[in-house]
Amino acid sequence: MTRNVSGILSTVLAAPLLLAATAAQAQGILYLATDEGSDELYTVNTSTAEVTQIGVSGSHSGDVEGLAPGPDGSVLLFGVDNEDTLTEINRNGSGDSSVGSLGENCDRGLAYNTTTGKLYGSDGGDFCEINPTNGSATLLPSPPFVSSNDLEGLAADPVNNYVYGVNEDENLIRFDVAGNSWSTIGATGIPDADDIGMAYDPGTQTIYVIDEDGILYSVNPANGATSVIGDTGLDVGQNLDAGLAFVPGASASTRATFEVTKDFSDDNPGEVDVTISCNTGLPLEQTKAISEEEGVVFVVTDFDGGELDCEITETVPAGYEVEYDNGDTVTDVSCAHEDVADGSDFTCAITNTPAPVDIVIEKEWVFEGSTGPEGVDTDYWLTLWCDAEIVNGVDTGDFVEAPAVPGPKGPGGCGLVQLTQESGQFIGNYHNWCQSFYGDSSAVFNAQVIPEYPDSHCYVTESVFDGAVEVDNGCDDLTVSAGQGASCTITNSVFYEGIPTLSQYGMALLALLMLGVGFVGLRRFV
């Protein structure tokens, strides 16, 4: 892009009042919000244009396009994003909150009069007064244009009750709130003035402008005379949409950052809330959503160095255990940082691991035609197989080091697989983990499994040693997940087919019958 530098310089030489005004150091802070990256929030050196990132200006997907100081004495800025939403931005860079929708009007430039409490907005040919409590916009007289009706930046003078803008004709224009009218002040020479941010410093009576290439200017509000302050270095080869806000009387405060990262051991992609709570500073408490894909940064300001204590915790998701690592200590309570000094940067790594869930296996025996297991071998092995870790179970990939499970009828299911693997054979299609249980009667067996995300699967096999035993396996398809276990029942049945029992009269008749048969046989052979 070819700049009209000579035009700007000639304007500067003709404006000694402007040079005198900008020579004085600004008594306040110039803030800059951009639509690049993650909506970064910066402070800008008004003498060199050097920028310092202090945090972010947004916590949602909308890019910040307009910026203005918040109510006098507050720690907030007003912002407007490309989703047509008015926001309140924390000046320490810790994020924002939504105020309300602006609709389709005046959702680009932003200016706030800290004396009257009036908020103004612009977009294209529209100019509005905005309700700072809900974002509703009321149209005001349109600005003057020559070749194009495009007004993007605004700045409010709280002393004279003016609102300034630079139109696409590169002219400085002014709205007199009391007279409800616009006037043209003079040419600025700022190229491509349709994509700019503006701010007003009442102490030095200077208007600051940043253009789409990241160049910072100072403009004399009396005649539009313009001077290049410097390059912020924020343009990365594409047009920069940026908002500026000057906060009078603000000074650089103490500041500490806390970077929080999240890891789910089972790669759960879900979000959880993390909260930082401090004993002093601003804000005292703030909460953000975090996931494996996106960490968060908390910024705390305005504290006495060495007296700040902060604690970071999460809302632990159901079914998970938590571990906090602050770089020095690992606990299950929090990331705690004490006696924080100004300029400190801390980390907090939070890891969530699924807690073990219970699998309850109930074993029942049913004997039809008998009151007990007379003459039946009731020994059995139950083997639980899972595709997730079984607590105190055996990893089938580590059987070389795992002993066979002992039992009166040889090894159980885990041991059987071990023996076949050691002999070079393979049987069955088993899951990765197993645990065997021996019994010879009705019983309840308990196991614990550490499920994977989103769930894990298990089943139970049984070995019996008597062909008369029939097995009804209700444990052949079990699903477990974080916080959710499973239970099932295996029923073994034995059916007896004995001689029907006779009464005493029946027995007497049977005895007489047998005697009769005996006498008949005896007479035949005598």
Secondary structure, DSSP 8 states (H G I E B T S, - for coil): ----HHHHHHHHHT-HHHHHHHHS--SEEEEEEESSTTTEEEEE-TTT--EEEEEES-SSSS-EEEEEE-STT-SEEEEEETTSEEEEEETTSB-EEEEEE-TTSS-SEEEEETTTTEEEEEETTEEEEE-TTT--EEE------SS---EEEEEEETTTTEEEEEETTSEEEEEETTTTEEEEEEE---SSTTS-EEEEETTTTEEEEE-TTSEEEEE-TTT--EEEEEE-S---SS---EEEEEEET-----EEEEEEEEEETT-----EEEEEEESSSB-SEEEEEE-SS--EEEEEES--TT-EEEEEEE---TTEEEEEE-SS-EESS-EEEEEE-TT-EEEEEEEEEE--EEEEEEEEEEEETSSS-TT----EEEEEEESSEETT-EEGGGTTTS-----TTS--HHHHHHHHHHTT---S---SEEEEEEESSSEEEEEEEE--SS-EEEEEEEEES-TT-EEEES-S-EEEBTTB-EEEEEEEEEE--------HHHHHHHHHHHHHHHHHHHHHH-
